[in-house]
Amino acid sequence: MSRTSLPEGLVVFVKRSCPTCELIEAEIREVAQRVPDFHVVSQDDPAFPRGVATVIDDRELDLSWLSNIEAMPTLLRIENGRETERVMGWDRAAWQRLTGLQGLGAHLPAMRPG
């Protein structure tokens, strides 16, 4: 299925074969359960991350190309159809700020590139 736009809210692009994505799999699942309008886009496996009810299948890379995704994970804020913020890789402070979840990933390194 080809898509030409991103959903509103927070959108994270992930890939099972990305070590940083695997490192933060539990955090992605927590955000998916606690934050309204959070969307996961998977480049290689729509069953990743485990436990997330709805994952957008982007194996054709339509959304990734449209969004200029160069690193995994990449977290975007989409407002009125436009990207307003972007975090590449794992940056605990930025993820906590964007999701509003203080303490998210407290046991993980503060930063890890994608």
N, C-alpha and C positions, 0 to 999 in steps of 0.2 A: 504494500500500500504506500503510495507516494503522498507525502504531506508537504504543504508549502508554508505553514506557519506554526509557531510555538504556542502552547497554551499559556494563559495568564498565570502569574504567580511565580513560584520558584521552580526552576527546571534544572535538573542535574543530568549531565551526560556521563555515562559510565561504560566500562568495557570489562568483561570478566577477566580477560587476559592482562589487565592493568594491575600491578601489585598494589598501588595506592588505593585503587577502588576496592580490592579485596580487603585491605587493611581497614577501611572505613565502612565495610558492608553493614555492620550492626548500627552505625550512626545513620546511614542512609535509611535503614529500616525504621529507626526511631523517629526520624524526621517525617517519613511517610505516614507514620501512625499518628503523629501529634500536630502536624502543621497542615492546615487546609491549603488547598491550591499548590501542593507540592507534586511535581511530576518527575518521573524517572524515564530517561531515554537511554536505551541500551544499544550499543553499536554491534555487539556480536552474539548476545544471548538473551532473548526476551524473558528467560527464567531467572535472570540475575538482576538485582540481588534477590536472594531467597526471602520469602515472607512479605514481599511487596505485592499488593493486590493487582495493581495495574502498572505495567511497564510498556512504554511505547517502543515498538520494534523499529530500529533504525539500521538494520543490516544493510539496506541499500544506501545508507549515509545521506539521504536527502536532507534531513534536518541538521545533521552535522555540517554539511557543506553550506547550507543556508546560513548557519550560525557561526561560520568560521571557527569551528572547534579544532584546536590544534593539540590539546593535551587532555588527558583523563585523570581524574574527574574534572569537569568544569561545571560550576554552579552559576546560573544566570537568574537575574530577577527580570521578569517581563511585565511591563505595565503599559496598558493601552496598545498592545501589539509591538512594543519596542523594548529592546534591551536597555535597562537602566544601570545594571551592575553586573560585574563578572569576577569570579574567583577561580583561578586555575590551580589545580592541585588541592591538597588539604592545607588549609590555614585555619586553625581552630578558632581564633578570634573573629575572623571574617565569617566563618560558617555560623558561629554563635550569634553574631550580630544580624546576619540575614535571616536566620531561622527564628530568632528570638528565644532560642533554647540555651540558657546559661548552663554550663556544665557539660554541654555536648562534647564528647570525645576527650574528657578530662584525663583519661588514662593513656591517650595517644600522644605522640610527639606534637609539639606546637605547630610545626610545619613539615610538609613532605611534598616534594614536587610531583607532578603528574607525569 
